[in-house]
Amino acid sequence: MQASISSATLEDVPGLADLAAVTFPLACPPEVTPEDSAAFIAANLSAERFAGYLTDETYRVLVSRTEGRLTGYCLLVLAPPSDPEVVEALESGRAVLPSAELSKFYLDPAMHGSGLAGQLVEAAARAAESAGARSMWLGVNNRNVRAQSFYRKSGFQTFGRRSFQVGTHTFRDLIMVRQFGTGGQ
């Protein structure tokens, strides 16, 4: 199957919200309840939120399509991080700034193992770099070994940790960074 990757449009918003509702819970640790997951999705991954991301110049949303069907998405944040733990990790790890955040990165479970994730992360890196970023960072749950392995294979290195709240649970995510133009691509 051949996938295409492009910038999301307002017509993609309902499909993005539907895909987020399916994929976000799959990446959550087992102690995250369905209610906690649903609340997070409503606050961050609803159709209204995606519409807002698409109209805000500090965000880029990329989508992948396979045979015309939405099969993945990622959300880039081009604004500097406000979380002090992230700022410290980027500075102490000597990340090349400015750094874009790969805030969301999800694929339809049917696409896992297809190679689409690699294509999508490369498209995200190109979009971040073309927007002026010199590196790209992300947070990944410290127990999500599969995702960590994928990100390492994609040129990311661990630079620190941050707290990430879902419901009543606070997780200590790894902060991983990929440098641009310094062998990281």
Backbone torsions as a table, in degrees:
resi	resn	phi	psi	omega
1	MET	NA	133.8	178.2
2	GLN	-97.1	128.9	179.1
3	ALA	-104.0	151.0	171.5
4	SER	-117.7	145.9	179.5
5	ILE	-125.0	132.6	-178.5
6	SER	-151.6	172.3	172.8
7	SER	-69.5	140.7	177.4
8	ALA	-69.4	154.2	175.4
9	THR	-122.4	170.0	178.7
10	LEU	-60.8	-27.5	176.7
11	GLU	-66.2	-22.5	-180.0
12	ASP	-80.8	-12.9	-171.0
13	VAL	-54.8	-49.6	180.0
14	PRO	-60.7	-41.4	178.9
15	GLY	-66.5	-36.8	176.5
16	LEU	-62.5	-45.8	179.3
17	ALA	-63.3	-40.6	178.3
18	ASP	-64.6	-43.9	179.9
19	LEU	-65.9	-39.5	177.7
20	ALA	-61.5	-39.8	-179.5
21	ALA	-64.7	-28.8	178.3
22	VAL	-83.8	-42.7	-169.2
23	THR	-87.1	-34.6	-177.3
24	PHE	-57.7	-47.9	-179.2
25	PRO	-60.1	-28.0	-178.7
26	LEU	-66.7	-25.7	-178.4
27	ALA	-93.2	-3.5	-176.3
28	CYS	-83.3	144.8	172.2
29	PRO	-62.2	156.9	-174.5
30	PRO	-60.2	-26.3	-178.5
31	GLU	-75.5	-9.5	176.0
32	VAL	-75.7	119.1	-177.4
33	THR	-76.3	158.9	174.8
34	PRO	-56.8	-33.5	178.7
35	GLU	-67.9	-42.5	177.5
36	ASP	-62.3	-43.7	179.9
37	SER	-62.7	-46.2	179.6
38	ALA	-61.8	-39.1	178.6
39	ALA	-65.4	-41.7	178.3
40	PHE	-62.6	-45.4	179.6
41	ILE	-60.6	-45.3	179.8
42	ALA	-60.8	-37.8	-177.3
43	ALA	-80.3	-28.1	-171.1
44	ASN	-125.0	-20.8	-171.2
45	LEU	-130.7	26.0	178.3
46	SER	-80.1	167.9	175.6
47	ALA	-58.0	-40.2	179.6
48	GLU	-62.6	-42.1	179.2
49	ARG	-65.3	-44.0	178.9
50	PHE	-62.3	-39.9	176.9
51	ALA	-60.4	-40.0	177.2
52	GLY	-65.0	-42.3	178.3
53	TYR	-59.4	-40.0	-176.9
54	LEU	-70.7	-19.8	-179.0
55	THR	-104.3	4.1	-179.8
56	ASP	-108.6	122.6	-175.4
57	GLU	-67.1	-11.1	178.4
58	THR	-86.6	1.5	178.6
59	TYR	-123.0	150.8	169.6
60	ARG	-133.0	130.8	175.8
61	VAL	-116.7	122.7	175.8
62	LEU	-108.0	144.4	177.4
63	VAL	-126.7	150.7	172.3
64	SER	-113.0	144.0	177.1
65	ARG	-128.3	139.3	175.2
66	THR	-127.4	120.8	-176.5
67	GLU	51.8	41.1	177.1
68	GLY	80.3	-5.8	-177.2
69	ARG	-99.2	137.0	177.3
70	LEU	-65.8	121.5	-174.1
71	THR	-123.0	-4.7	178.7
72	GLY	-175.8	166.3	176.5
73	TYR	-158.8	159.7	169.4
74	CYS	-142.7	153.0	-179.0
75	LEU	-122.0	120.0	175.4
76	LEU	-100.9	137.4	174.3
77	VAL	-111.5	120.0	-175.8
78	LEU	-94.7	-8.9	178.2
79	ALA	-77.4	150.2	176.7
80	PRO	-60.9	147.8	179.6
81	PRO	-67.1	147.3	177.0
82	SER	-105.5	-15.1	179.9
83	ASP	-71.0	119.4	-178.1
84	PRO	-58.6	-33.0	178.1
85	GLU	-65.8	-38.7	178.9
86	VAL	-69.1	-45.9	179.0
87	VAL	-56.5	-47.1	-179.9
88	GLU	-62.3	-43.0	-179.7
89	ALA	-63.5	-42.4	-179.9
90	LEU	-66.4	-42.3	-179.0
91	GLU	-71.8	-44.9	-177.8
92	SER	-71.5	-27.7	176.9
93	GLY	-85.4	1.5	179.9
94	ARG	57.8	42.2	174.1
95	ALA	-64.3	142.1	177.3
96	VAL	-77.6	119.6	-176.4
97	LEU	-100.3	153.6	1.9
98	PRO	-72.7	154.8	-178.2
99	SER	-123.0	129.7	176.5
100	ALA	-89.3	146.9	177.3
101	GLU	-94.8	128.1	169.0
102	LEU	-87.1	88.4	-168.0
103	SER	-77.7	-39.0	179.2
104	LYS	-133.7	141.7	-179.8
105	PHE	-155.7	101.0	-173.5
106	TYR	-138.8	143.9	175.5
107	LEU	-123.1	149.2	169.5
108	ASP	-54.5	132.4	-177.4
109	PRO	-54.6	-28.8	178.5
110	ALA	-66.1	-17.2	-177.5
111	MET	-96.3	-5.7	178.7
112	HIS	-59.7	134.5	179.8
113	GLY	83.3	3.0	-176.6
114	SER	-88.3	-11.3	-173.5
115	GLY	93.2	-8.7	-178.8
116	LEU	-64.5	-36.0	-179.7
117	ALA	-58.7	-42.9	178.3
118	GLY	-62.7	-40.7	178.1
119	GLN	-64.7	-41.3	-177.6
120	LEU	-69.4	-39.9	179.1
121	VAL	-67.5	-35.8	176.8
122	GLU	-66.9	-39.5	176.5
123	ALA	-63.9	-39.3	177.4
124	ALA	-63.5	-42.9	179.3
125	ALA	-62.3	-43.0	178.3
126	ARG	-63.6	-42.0	179.7
127	ALA	-64.7	-42.3	179.3
128	ALA	-64.0	-45.5	-178.8
129	GLU	-65.4	-39.8	179.9
130	SER	-69.2	-21.0	176.0
131	ALA	-86.1	1.5	176.2
132	GLY	105.4	-2.8	179.3
133	ALA	-72.3	148.3	178.1
134	ARG	-110.4	-4.1	173.5
135	SER	-157.8	170.4	178.9
136	MET	-137.3	135.1	-179.4
137	TRP	-124.9	161.8	177.9
138	LEU	-152.3	162.3	171.9
139	GLY	-112.5	135.2	179.3
140	VAL	-135.6	138.0	-179.2
141	ASN	-55.4	136.1	-175.0
142	ASN	-65.0	-14.9	177.6
143	ARG	-100.0	-2.6	-179.5
144	ASN	-87.9	75.8	-174.3
145	VAL	-63.6	-37.1	-179.5
146	ARG	-62.2	-45.9	178.9
147	ALA	-65.1	-42.7	179.2
148	GLN	-58.8	-43.2	179.4
149	SER	-61.9	-44.7	178.0
150	PHE	-60.0	-45.9	-178.0
151	TYR	-65.4	-38.2	176.3
152	ARG	-61.6	-44.2	178.0
153	LYS	-62.9	-24.0	-180.0
154	SER	-92.2	10.0	173.9
155	GLY	96.9	8.1	179.5
156	PHE	-89.2	147.0	175.4
157	GLN	-126.5	148.9	179.2
158	THR	-76.0	129.5	-178.0
159	PHE	-116.9	-14.7	-177.2
160	GLY	170.0	-159.3	-179.7
161	ARG	-138.1	159.0	174.3
162	ARG	-145.6	161.0	173.9
163	SER	-87.6	140.4	179.2
164	PHE	-137.3	122.9	-173.3
165	GLN	-100.1	128.3	168.3
166	VAL	-132.6	113.7	-176.7
167	GLY	62.3	-130.0	-179.3
168	THR	-90.6	2.2	-175.5
169	HIS	-102.1	133.3	173.2
170	THR	-110.6	122.6	-178.7
171	PHE	-107.0	153.6	176.0
172	ARG	-103.5	91.2	-179.9
173	ASP	-75.7	151.5	169.4
174	LEU	-80.0	141.8	170.9
175	ILE	-100.3	120.7	-180.0
176	MET	-118.1	143.5	-174.5
177	VAL	-130.4	141.0	172.3
178	ARG	-120.7	121.8	178.7
179	GLN	-82.7	148.6	175.5
180	PHE	-104.7	141.6	174.2
181	GLY	70.4	11.9	178.8
182	THR	-129.0	32.7	-179.1
183	GLY	90.1	-2.3	-179.8
184	GLY	-82.5	-7.0	-178.9
185	GLN	-108.0	NA	NA
